[in-house]
Amino acid sequence: MHRNRKAAPGARTARLACCALLATATSLVGCERGSSDGADETATGPSGCPDVSTGARAAVTRAERTDIPWGGPTSGPEAVSGRTIVYVAQTMTNPGVAGAAKGVREAARVIGWSVRVIDGGGTPAGIQAAMSEAVALRPSGIVIGGFDPDSTAQQAARANAQRIPLIGWHAVPEPGPSRQPDLFTNVTTRVQDVARISAQWIISDSDGRAGVVLITDASIPFARNKSDLIRKELARCRGVRLLSVENIPIPDASSRTPREISSLLSRFQDRWTHSVAINDLYFADAAPAFRAAGEKGSGPPYNIGAGDGDPSAFQRINSRQYQAATVPEPLSLQGWQIVDEFNRAFSGRPASGYTAPIHIATAGNSDGATTWDPAGYREAYRKIWGK
């Protein structure tokens, strides 16, 4: 199937240019399945975007660096003893949520606290029940793990009333403290930066000539905002065509993604050169459909995850199996940061204000790696806590 995809790697640039020319000859409509607006994406021409491409290549080169020194806090309160943390997870099938939870557990062992994880199962009812259970336990602190606090507004209000500090992981779009909703801080990279570099990687990799499929989960405000920002950045390049925006809720990814990928391959064939998803897990579920269609693991389409950089994503990238890049969250670091932020809250100190840098992992700079974190964070936090 799609034998033209078997072109040798050396023919990649010419083939992408040809695909862009084909895109202008055929009227294609991009649709966001499951969305209410049904907005069309129109073709913008085959000529690429030299100025935008030049800037994109420079940004990608910077983001591919792995020798990033520790730029987080080096001072703060010593460890407070005897605290309990409940981590309420949007769903533990989300590798970002699970990876941050693992980091929290690791850091808690070092600082001497206990941690309980409650899985919301990815449904509104399940997340509300998990949050209710967390508040009823009256812990020292609660982590909002990857879901919108407004979806559990009553439970969050009860926690606030009981003076239980809430710390978000990807809970609201911006890092740092939040007034509405009331969070001591929100631990995340800047979604604008993640979205921008993901789109810039596509522009750079294709030399400004690409046919793109974007996969998102519109039920999560953070994810929806990220995909909207990716669309805006891609639109800066007139040679990039957004073929389709696929709305696949993360809890449904394993069942829906293979079907959607098969349909997209049939619809777009060689016009589909690149994909970007708001979470790496979609490409784990997409791989069997690509394989069944006879697509090469080394692409096209060349796939980038705009988060979260779980171990299986690195394995796919390193083995060149249906994923070319990811913009990984430093998940272990973020778990340690969450524990440090709680320690600051318990000590009456303000949030640290730290935001982790952006990184792109590819086969060229992550061979053998299964995660990414700036060096030195464990030692820094141990020193702060006196551990």
C-alpha positions as CSV (number, residue, x, y, z in Angstrom):
1,M,0.0,0.0,0.0
2,H,1.2,3.5,-0.8
3,R,4.4,2.2,-2.6
4,N,5.6,5.8,-3.2
5,R,6.3,6.0,0.5
6,K,9.2,3.5,0.0
7,A,11.4,6.2,-1.5
8,A,15.0,6.1,-0.4
9,P,15.9,8.6,2.4
10,G,18.0,10.6,-0.1
11,A,14.9,11.4,-2.1
12,R,13.1,12.8,0.9
13,T,13.4,16.5,0.2
14,A,12.4,16.2,-3.4
15,R,9.4,14.0,-2.5
16,L,8.2,16.5,0.1
17,A,8.4,19.3,-2.5
18,C,6.4,17.2,-4.9
19,C,3.8,16.5,-2.2
20,A,3.5,20.2,-1.6
21,L,2.8,20.8,-5.3
22,L,0.2,18.0,-5.3
23,A,-1.4,19.7,-2.3
24,T,-2.1,22.8,-4.4
25,A,-3.6,20.8,-7.3
26,T,-6.1,19.1,-5.1
27,S,-8.7,20.7,-2.9
28,L,-8.4,19.1,0.5
29,V,-10.4,19.8,3.6
30,G,-9.0,19.4,7.1
31,C,-11.6,18.6,9.8
32,E,-11.5,18.3,13.5
33,R,-13.5,15.1,14.3
34,G,-15.7,15.5,17.3
35,S,-15.3,19.3,17.3
36,S,-18.2,21.7,17.0
37,D,-16.8,24.3,14.7
38,G,-16.0,22.2,11.7
39,A,-13.6,24.8,10.4
40,D,-11.8,24.1,7.1
41,E,-8.1,24.5,6.6
42,T,-7.3,25.9,3.2
43,A,-4.2,25.4,1.1
44,T,-1.7,28.2,1.3
45,G,0.7,27.4,-1.6
46,P,3.7,25.3,-2.5
47,S,6.5,27.8,-2.2
48,G,7.6,27.1,1.3
49,C,8.6,29.9,3.7
50,P,12.3,30.7,3.6
51,D,12.4,33.2,6.4
52,V,10.2,31.1,8.7
53,S,12.2,28.0,7.9
54,T,15.5,29.7,8.7
55,G,14.3,30.7,12.1
56,A,12.8,27.3,12.7
57,R,16.0,25.5,12.0
58,A,17.9,27.8,14.4
59,A,15.3,27.2,17.1
60,V,15.4,23.4,16.6
61,T,19.2,23.3,16.8
62,R,19.1,25.1,20.1
63,A,16.4,22.8,21.5
64,E,18.3,19.7,20.5
65,R,21.1,20.4,22.9
66,T,21.5,17.9,25.7
67,D,24.2,19.7,27.7
68,I,21.8,21.9,29.6
69,P,23.0,22.7,33.1
70,W,20.8,22.9,36.2
71,G,19.0,26.2,36.2
72,G,16.6,25.6,39.0
73,P,16.6,26.6,42.7
74,T,19.7,26.1,44.8
75,S,18.3,27.4,48.1
76,G,15.1,26.9,50.0
77,P,13.7,25.5,53.3
78,E,15.0,22.3,54.8
79,A,12.7,19.3,54.7
80,V,9.6,19.4,56.8
81,S,8.9,15.9,58.3
82,G,5.9,13.7,58.5
83,R,3.8,14.9,55.5
84,T,1.5,13.0,53.2
85,I,0.7,13.8,49.6
86,V,-2.1,12.5,47.4
87,Y,-1.5,12.6,43.7
88,V,-4.8,12.6,41.8
89,A,-4.1,11.4,38.3
90,Q,-6.3,12.3,35.3
91,T,-5.4,8.8,34.1
92,M,-2.4,6.7,34.7
93,T,-2.5,5.5,31.1
94,N,-1.2,9.0,30.2
95,P,2.6,8.5,30.3
96,G,3.2,12.2,31.3
97,V,0.8,11.9,34.3
98,A,2.3,8.6,35.3
99,G,5.9,9.8,34.8
100,A,5.4,12.8,37.0
101,A,3.7,10.6,39.6
102,K,6.8,8.4,39.6
103,G,9.0,11.4,40.1
104,V,6.9,12.5,43.1
105,R,7.2,9.0,44.7
106,E,11.0,9.0,44.2
107,A,11.4,12.5,45.7
108,A,9.0,11.7,48.6
109,R,11.2,8.7,49.6
110,V,14.2,11.0,49.8
111,I,12.5,13.7,51.8
112,G,10.7,11.2,54.0
113,W,7.0,11.7,53.1
114,S,4.3,9.2,52.1
115,V,2.5,9.4,48.7
116,R,-0.8,7.9,47.6
117,V,-1.9,7.9,43.9
118,I,-5.6,7.9,43.0
119,D,-6.4,7.2,39.4
120,G,-9.3,9.2,37.9
121,G,-9.5,6.8,34.9
122,G,-9.8,9.7,32.4
123,T,-13.5,10.3,32.9
124,P,-15.1,13.4,34.5
125,A,-17.0,11.2,37.0
126,G,-13.8,9.2,37.8
127,I,-11.7,12.3,38.3
128,Q,-14.4,13.9,40.5
129,A,-14.6,10.8,42.6
130,A,-10.8,10.6,42.9
131,M,-10.6,14.2,44.0
132,S,-13.4,13.7,46.5
133,E,-11.5,10.8,48.0
134,A,-8.3,12.8,48.1
135,V,-9.9,15.6,50.1
136,A,-11.6,13.2,52.4
137,L,-8.2,11.7,53.3
138,R,-7.2,15.2,54.6
139,P,-3.6,14.9,53.4
140,S,-0.9,17.5,53.8
141,G,-1.2,18.4,50.1
142,I,-2.9,17.3,46.8
143,V,-1.5,17.2,43.3
144,I,-3.8,18.0,40.4
145,G,-2.3,15.6,38.0
146,G,-3.1,16.6,34.4
147,F,-6.7,17.7,34.6
148,D,-8.5,21.0,34.7
149,P,-9.1,22.0,38.4
150,D,-12.4,23.7,37.3
151,S,-13.8,20.2,36.5
152,T,-13.5,19.5,40.3
153,A,-14.3,23.0,41.5
154,Q,-16.4,21.8,44.5
155,Q,-13.7,19.4,45.7
156,A,-10.9,22.0,45.1
157,A,-12.9,24.6,47.1
158,R,-13.2,22.1,50.0
159,A,-9.4,21.6,49.9
160,N,-8.9,25.3,49.9
161,A,-11.2,25.7,52.8
162,Q,-9.3,23.1,54.8
163,R,-6.0,24.8,53.9
164,I,-4.7,21.8,51.9
165,P,-2.3,23.3,49.4
166,L,-3.0,22.2,45.8
167,I,-0.2,21.9,43.3
168,G,-0.9,21.3,39.6
169,W,1.0,19.3,37.0
170,H,-0.2,20.5,33.6
171,A,-3.4,21.7,35.4
172,V,-3.5,25.2,33.9
173,P,-1.8,26.6,30.8
174,E,0.9,28.7,32.6
175,P,3.5,27.6,35.1
176,G,3.6,29.2,38.5
177,P,1.0,30.2,41.1
178,S,-2.7,30.5,40.1
179,R,-5.4,32.6,41.7
180,Q,-8.4,31.2,39.7
181,P,-8.2,28.3,40.3
182,D,-6.4,28.6,43.6
183,L,-3.1,26.6,43.2
184,F,0.0,27.2,45.2
185,T,1.8,26.6,41.9
186,N,1.5,24.7,38.6
187,V,4.4,22.7,37.4
188,T,4.8,22.5,33.6
189,T,6.9,23.7,30.8
190,R,5.4,26.7,28.9
191,V,2.8,25.3,26.6
192,Q,3.6,28.1,24.1
193,D,7.2,27.0,23.9
194,V,6.3,23.3,23.4
195,A,3.7,24.1,20.7
196,R,6.0,26.5,18.9
197,I,9.1,24.2,18.8
198,S,6.9,21.2,17.7
199,A,5.6,23.1,14.8
200,Q,9.1,24.6,14.1
201,W,10.5,21.0,13.9
202,I,8.0,20.2,11.2
203,I,8.8,23.3,9.3
204,S,12.5,22.7,9.6
205,D,12.3,19.0,8.8
206,S,10.2,19.6,5.7
207,D,12.0,22.7,4.5
208,G,8.6,24.5,4.8
209,R,6.7,22.0,2.6
210,A,4.5,19.6,4.5
211,G,1.1,18.0,4.8
212,V,0.3,17.7,8.5
213,V,-2.1,15.7,10.6
214,L,-2.6,17.0,14.2
215,I,-3.9,14.8,17.0
216,T,-5.3,16.3,20.1
217,D,-7.7,15.7,23.0
218,A,-10.1,18.6,23.0
219,S,-11.7,17.4,26.3
220,I,-8.5,18.6,28.2
221,P,-8.2,22.4,28.1
222,F,-4.4,22.3,28.4
223,A,-4.2,19.9,25.4
224,R,-6.7,21.9,23.4
225,N,-4.8,25.1,24.0
226,K,-1.5,23.3,22.9
227,S,-3.0,22.1,19.7
228,D,-4.5,25.5,18.9
229,L,-1.0,27.0,19.4
230,I,0.5,24.4,17.1
231,R,-2.0,25.3,14.4
232,K,-1.1,29.0,14.7
233,E,2.6,28.3,14.4
234,L,2.2,26.0,11.4
235,A,0.1,28.6,9.7
236,R,3.1,31.0,9.7
237,C,4.5,28.9,6.9
238,R,2.6,29.2,3.7
239,G,4.0,25.9,2.3
240,V,2.6,23.8,5.2
241,R,-0.9,22.4,4.8
242,L,-2.9,21.2,7.8
243,L,-4.7,18.2,6.4
244,S,-6.7,17.3,9.4
245,V,-7.1,17.8,13.1
246,E,-8.1,14.6,14.9
247,N,-9.8,14.8,18.2
248,I,-9.1,11.5,20.1
249,P,-9.6,11.6,23.9
250,I,-6.6,10.0,25.6
251,P,-8.7,7.3,27.4
252,D,-9.9,6.2,23.9
253,A,-6.6,6.4,22.2
254,S,-5.8,2.6,22.2
255,S,-9.2,1.8,20.5
256,R,-9.6,4.8,18.2
257,T,-6.1,5.7,17.0
258,P,-5.5,2.6,14.8
259,R,-8.8,3.1,13.1
260,E,-8.2,6.8,12.5
261,I,-4.7,6.2,11.2
262,S,-6.0,3.7,8.7
263,S,-8.6,6.1,7.5
264,L,-6.1,9.0,7.2
265,L,-3.7,6.8,5.2
266,S,-6.5,6.0,2.8
267,R,-7.6,9.6,2.5
268,F,-4.3,11.5,2.2
269,Q,-1.8,8.9,1.0
270,D,1.5,10.6,0.0
271,R,0.2,14.0,0.8
272,W,0.5,13.2,4.5
273,T,4.2,13.9,5.3
274,H,4.2,14.8,9.0
275,S,2.2,14.3,12.2
276,V,2.2,16.1,15.5
277,A,0.3,14.8,18.6
278,I,-0.2,16.5,21.9
279,N,1.0,13.3,23.6
280,D,3.4,10.6,22.5
281,L,1.0,7.8,23.4
282,Y,-0.9,8.3,20.2
283,F,2.1,7.1,18.2
284,A,2.3,3.9,20.3
285,D,-1.2,3.2,19.3
286,A,-0.7,4.3,15.7
287,A,2.3,2.0,15.0
288,P,0.3,-1.1,14.4
289,A,-1.8,0.7,11.8
290,F,1.2,2.1,10.0
291,R,2.8,-1.3,10.1
292,A,-0.3,-3.1,8.7
293,A,-0.4,-0.6,5.9
294,G,3.2,-1.4,4.9
295,E,4.6,2.0,6.0
296,K,8.3,2.2,6.9
297,G,9.0,2.8,10.5
298,S,11.5,5.5,9.5
299,G,8.7,7.5,7.8
300,P,6.9,9.3,6.2
301,P,4.8,10.4,7.8
302,Y,7.4,11.8,10.2
303,N,5.9,12.0,13.7
304,I,6.6,14.3,16.6
305,G,5.1,14.2,20.0
306,A,4.5,17.6,21.6
307,G,4.8,15.9,25.0
308,D,5.4,14.0,27.1
309,G,8.5,12.0,26.2
310,D,7.7,8.7,27.9
311,P,10.2,5.8,27.7
312,S,8.3,4.1,24.8
313,A,8.6,7.3,22.8
314,F,12.4,7.3,23.1
315,Q,12.4,3.6,22.1
316,R,10.4,4.3,19.0
317,I,12.6,7.3,18.1
318,N,15.9,5.5,18.8
319,S,14.8,2.5,16.7
320,R,13.2,4.7,14.0
321,Q,9.8,3.0,14.4
322,Y,7.0,5.4,13.6
323,Q,8.2,8.3,15.6
324,A,11.0,10.8,14.6
325,A,11.0,13.2,17.6
326,T,9.4,14.3,20.8
327,V,9.4,17.4,23.0
328,P,9.7,15.6,26.3
329,E,8.7,17.0,29.6
330,P,11.4,16.3,32.2
331,L,9.0,14.2,34.1
332,S,11.2,12.9,36.9
333,L,12.5,16.5,37.6
334,Q,9.0,17.8,37.6
335,G,8.0,15.2,40.2
336,W,10.9,16.4,42.4
337,Q,9.9,20.0,41.8
338,I,6.4,19.2,43.0
339,V,7.7,17.8,46.3
340,D,10.0,20.8,46.7
341,E,7.1,23.2,46.0
342,F,5.0,21.5,48.7
343,N,7.9,21.8,51.1
344,R,8.0,25.5,50.4
345,A,4.2,25.7,51.0
346,F,4.5,23.9,54.3
347,S,7.3,26.2,55.3
348,G,5.3,29.4,54.5
349,R,7.6,30.2,51.7
350,P,6.6,31.3,48.1
351,A,6.8,29.0,45.1
352,S,10.2,28.6,43.5
353,G,9.2,30.2,40.2
354,Y,11.3,27.6,38.3
355,T,10.2,26.4,34.8
356,A,12.1,23.6,33.0
357,P,13.7,24.4,29.6
358,I,12.4,23.0,26.3
359,H,14.2,20.1,24.6
360,I,13.7,18.1,21.4
361,A,14.8,14.5,21.4
362,T,15.6,12.8,18.1
363,A,17.5,9.7,17.1
364,G,20.5,11.9,16.6
365,N,20.7,13.1,20.2
366,S,18.9,10.5,22.3
367,D,20.4,7.2,21.2
368,G,19.9,4.8,24.0
369,A,18.1,7.3,26.3
370,T,14.7,6.5,27.8
371,T,14.0,9.9,29.3
372,W,15.3,13.5,29.5
373,D,16.1,15.6,32.5
374,P,18.6,18.5,33.0
375,A,21.6,17.3,35.0
376,G,22.0,18.0,38.7
377,Y,18.4,18.3,39.9
378,R,18.5,15.5,42.4
379,E,21.7,16.8,44.0
380,A,20.3,20.3,44.1
381,Y,17.1,19.3,45.8
382,R,18.9,17.0,48.3
383,K,21.1,19.8,49.3
384,I,18.2,22.2,49.7
385,W,16.3,19.7,51.9
386,G,19.4,18.7,53.9
387,K,19.1,15.1,52.7
